[in-house]
Amino acid sequence: MRSVWIIFKKEFLGFFSSPLFFLMAFVATVLFSITFSMGIQNFATLLSNGMYQMGANPQQLNIHYAVFLQHLSLVNLLFIFFTPALAMRLLAEEKKNRSFDLLMTSPITSWQIVLSKYLSLITVLFAIEILAFIYIFFAQQMFQFDLLPTILTGTGIFLVGAVYASMSLFASSLTDNPMVAFIIGIVLNLGLWIFGGLADFTDHVAYKKIIEQISVNQHLQLMIDGIFKTSSIVFFISIIFFFCFLCERVIESSRWRST
């Protein structure tokens, strides 16, 4: 595990010393500030106006759905594009700079390479989500609400981000062109949601249930509604392991070709 820690520390510090990360943090902060302040203002206006409340959907009167869910949905949207941008430097850029060859000749396994780089990537995603939660914690000074459903939603968003990380890392392992890795990562991330939406376009009951069971949309929606199922956690972990396994196979094949 010492090798994993060394590579993890190198990549982790590399992220937080990169201009790209600070640009992402700046963009995220600006977007979070605008959308969250608008959401809070609209919610406060709704609560203070009885006429608006009469025709409002019950979810519009729940701060979790009216404000926090929209806020965290923005985090998910940013993860779709931020994750491939961060992952492309982990393997594709190293291949381009020839520093990847050093890893191939080092006494470290392919799984250790994947694990260390993957952990560094999801740590950065966690930092971005914590940035989003700072706004929610400040909202506790103005409103009284149960934070547990929002934390469960945030956990679901992070797990989806962890899936993005595994797919984006796999995309980064496929090429030595960072831009190609970035595009492949975005395609995989968007494809995840497109696949989940296929359930709405079929009337076949059996197909619909199968798609829903293997759909990220469905499992995330359960957590948004405050329903915690171990099957959902197993589902996310299974996808993460699958793409990390594919990434490990690509790295291992590169090792054999270099010998």
Helices and strands as residue ranges (DSSP letters): H 2-16, H 19-48, H 50-54, G 58-61, H 63-63, I 64-68, H 69-87, H 92-97, H 100-104, H 110-139, H 148-173, H 178-196, G 197-201, H 205-213, H 216-224, H 230-258
